[in-house]
Amino acid sequence: MPTHPDDDRIARALADLSERSPVLAGVIARHGPYAPRRSLAPDVFGSLARAIIFQQLAGKAAATIHGRFVAVLGGTVTPASVLAADPERLRGAGLSRAKRDAVLDLARHGQDGNLELADLDAMDDDALTRSLCRVRGVGPWTAQMFLIFQLGRLDVWPTGDLAVRKGFARAFGLTEPPRARALVPLGDPFRPYRSVVAWYCWRVLDTQTPEDDAAGW
C-alpha cells in the first residue's frame, strides 16, 4: 500500500522507463527506487534561502554560515523575519553582500505573495523556472533543483548540470559527455520522466545528488 502520495506515479515512471530503455532498466535495478519526492509540506522560502547561501561554498562552511543566519533570525526563517532583521547582522552571520541582498530580494518576493505554494503548483515547469529566476541569486540550476527536490516535478531536465551529462554518457556508452545543448534532445524519449533520468545519471556517476550533498536540498 502506498505510503506517500507520490509512490504510485513514481512506480509508474520506473516501470515505463524500464520498458522503454534496457539501459535504464539496468540502472534502476542496480541503484534502487527513485528517491526524490515532494515533501508533504515543502518550505519554499527556507529551501530557496538555503540554496542561495550554499552557492559556491564548501558544504561545511556553508552549513556554518546558514546556522548563523538561522540564529540571527531567532530560528524562524520567513520573509517577515528576514526583512525585520538588521541587514548588517545578516552580513555578520557570514553572508556576502551579494548573498545578503539576494536573500532580502527573495524575502520581498515572499512578502509580496510570489512564493505561495498553491500559486507555484499551478505553474508549469518552464513558467515556474522563469518566475523563480526573477529572484536575485536564483538561476536556472537552482530553480530546477527546487522543482525536482522540493516540488517533486518529474519532468525537469537539468542539461546544465555537468554530473548529469557525465552520468548520461557513462550509462549510454557515449565516448564523451554531451554538451548541454546536445543533451536536450537526448532527453526527449524519456518525457515526462526526465527528472527521474537525471537522478539516475547522478547515481551512475557514483556521486552524491544535490539532495544528498550538504549543499543540496
C-alpha positions in Angstrom: 0.0 0.0 0.0 1.5 3.4 -0.9 2.8 5.4 2.0 3.3 8.6 0.2 1.1 10.4 -2.4 3.9 10.2 -5.0 4.5 6.4 -4.7 2.1 5.4 -7.4 3.3 7.8 -10.0 7.0 7.0 -9.2 6.3 3.3 -9.6 4.6 4.0 -13.0 7.6 6.2 -14.0 10.1 3.5 -13.2 8.1 0.8 -15.0 7.6 2.9 -18.0 11.3 3.9 -18.3 12.4 0.3 -17.8 10.1 -0.7 -20.6 11.4 2.0 -22.9 15.1 1.5 -22.3 17.1 -1.6 -21.4 19.9 0.7 -20.3 17.6 2.5 -17.8 16.1 -0.9 -16.7 19.6 -2.0 -15.7 20.4 1.3 -14.0 17.2 1.3 -12.0 17.8 -2.4 -10.9 21.3 -1.5 -9.8 20.6 1.7 -7.9 17.2 1.1 -6.5 14.0 3.1 -6.5 13.9 6.8 -7.3 14.1 8.7 -4.0 13.3 12.4 -4.6 9.7 13.2 -3.8 7.7 16.1 -2.9 7.7 16.9 0.8 4.2 16.9 2.2 4.9 20.4 3.5 7.7 21.9 1.3 9.4 25.0 2.8 9.5 27.2 -0.3 11.2 30.2 1.2 13.5 28.4 3.6 14.8 26.0 0.9 15.5 28.8 -1.6 17.2 30.9 1.1 19.4 27.9 2.0 20.2 27.3 -1.7 21.4 30.9 -2.1 23.6 30.8 1.0 25.2 27.5 0.0 26.1 28.6 -3.6 29.8 28.4 -4.4 30.8 27.4 -0.8 32.1 24.1 0.6 29.4 22.2 2.5 30.8 22.6 6.0 31.5 26.4 5.7 28.1 26.9 4.1 26.4 24.9 6.8 28.1 27.1 9.5 27.0 30.3 7.8 23.5 29.0 7.3 23.3 28.1 11.0 24.4 31.6 12.0 21.8 33.0 9.6 19.1 31.0 11.2 20.3 32.1 14.6 20.1 35.8 13.7 16.5 35.2 12.7 15.7 33.6 16.1 15.3 30.2 14.5 12.4 31.2 12.2 13.3 31.6 8.6 10.4 33.5 6.9 10.2 36.6 4.7 9.0 38.6 7.6 11.9 37.6 9.9 14.5 38.3 7.2 13.0 41.7 6.4 12.8 42.6 10.1 16.5 41.7 10.7 19.3 44.2 10.7 21.0 43.8 7.3 24.4 44.3 8.9 23.6 41.4 11.3 22.9 39.2 8.3 26.3 40.3 6.9 27.8 39.5 10.3 26.5 35.9 10.0 28.9 35.4 7.2 26.7 36.3 4.1 28.5 38.1 1.4 26.9 41.4 0.4 25.6 39.8 -2.8 24.0 36.9 -0.9 22.5 39.1 1.7 21.0 41.2 -1.0 19.7 38.1 -2.8 18.1 36.7 0.4 16.5 40.1 1.0 15.1 40.1 -2.6 13.8 36.6 -2.0 12.1 37.8 1.2 10.5 40.7 -0.6 9.2 38.3 -3.2 7.8 36.1 -0.4 6.2 39.1 1.3 4.5 40.1 -1.9 3.0 36.7 -2.2 5.1 35.5 -5.1 6.3 32.3 -3.3 2.9 30.9 -2.3 2.9 27.1 -2.8 -0.5 27.0 -4.3 0.5 29.5 -7.0 3.8 27.7 -7.7 1.9 24.4 -8.1 -0.4 26.0 -10.6 2.5 26.9 -12.9 4.1 24.5 -15.4 7.8 23.8 -15.1 9.0 26.4 -17.6 6.8 29.2 -16.2 7.9 28.3 -12.7 11.6 28.3 -13.6 11.2 31.8 -15.2 9.4 33.1 -12.2 12.0 31.8 -9.7 14.8 33.2 -11.9 13.4 36.7 -11.4 14.7 36.5 -7.8 18.2 37.8 -7.4 20.6 35.0 -6.8 18.3 32.2 -8.2 19.5 30.9 -11.6 18.1 28.1 -13.8 20.0 25.3 -11.9 18.8 26.4 -8.5 15.2 26.6 -9.8 15.4 23.2 -11.4 16.8 21.6 -8.2 13.9 23.2 -6.3 11.4 21.7 -8.8 12.9 18.3 -8.5 13.7 18.0 -4.8 11.0 20.2 -3.2 8.1 20.2 -5.6 8.5 16.6 -6.8 8.2 17.6 -10.5 9.1 14.5 -12.6 10.0 16.1 -16.0 12.8 18.5 -15.3 15.9 18.1 -17.4 18.9 19.9 -15.9 21.1 19.9 -19.0 23.4 22.5 -17.5 24.5 20.1 -14.7 27.8 18.6 -15.7 27.3 15.5 -13.5 24.0 14.7 -15.3 25.8 15.0 -18.6 28.7 12.8 -17.5 26.4 10.2 -15.9 24.3 10.1 -19.1 27.4 9.5 -21.2 28.5 6.7 -18.9 25.1 5.0 -18.8 24.5 5.1 -22.5 28.1 4.4 -23.6 28.9 7.7 -25.2 32.6 8.5 -25.7 32.3 11.8 -24.0 29.7 13.8 -22.1 27.3 15.7 -24.4 27.2 19.5 -24.2 24.2 21.0 -22.6 22.5 21.8 -25.9 23.2 18.4 -27.2 21.7 16.8 -24.2 18.3 18.5 -24.7 17.0 16.2 -27.5 18.6 13.1 -25.9 16.2 13.5 -23.0 13.1 13.7 -25.3 12.5 10.0 -25.4 12.1 10.0 -21.7 9.4 12.6 -21.3 7.5 13.0 -19.0 10.0 11.5 -16.6 13.3 13.3 -17.3 13.8 14.2 -13.6 14.0 10.5 -12.9 16.6 10.0 -15.6 18.6 12.9 -14.3 18.6 11.4 -10.8 19.9 8.1 -12.1 22.6 9.9 -14.1 23.9 11.2 -10.8 23.8 7.7 -9.4 25.6 6.2 -12.3 28.4 8.6 -11.9 28.6 7.4 -8.3 28.3 10.9 -6.9 26.0 12.4 -4.4 22.9 14.0 -5.8 22.3 17.6 -4.9 19.8 16.3 -2.3 22.4 14.1 -0.7 25.1 16.7 -0.7 25.4 19.1 2.3 24.9 22.0 -0.2 21.7 20.4 -1.6 18.0 20.2 -0.8 
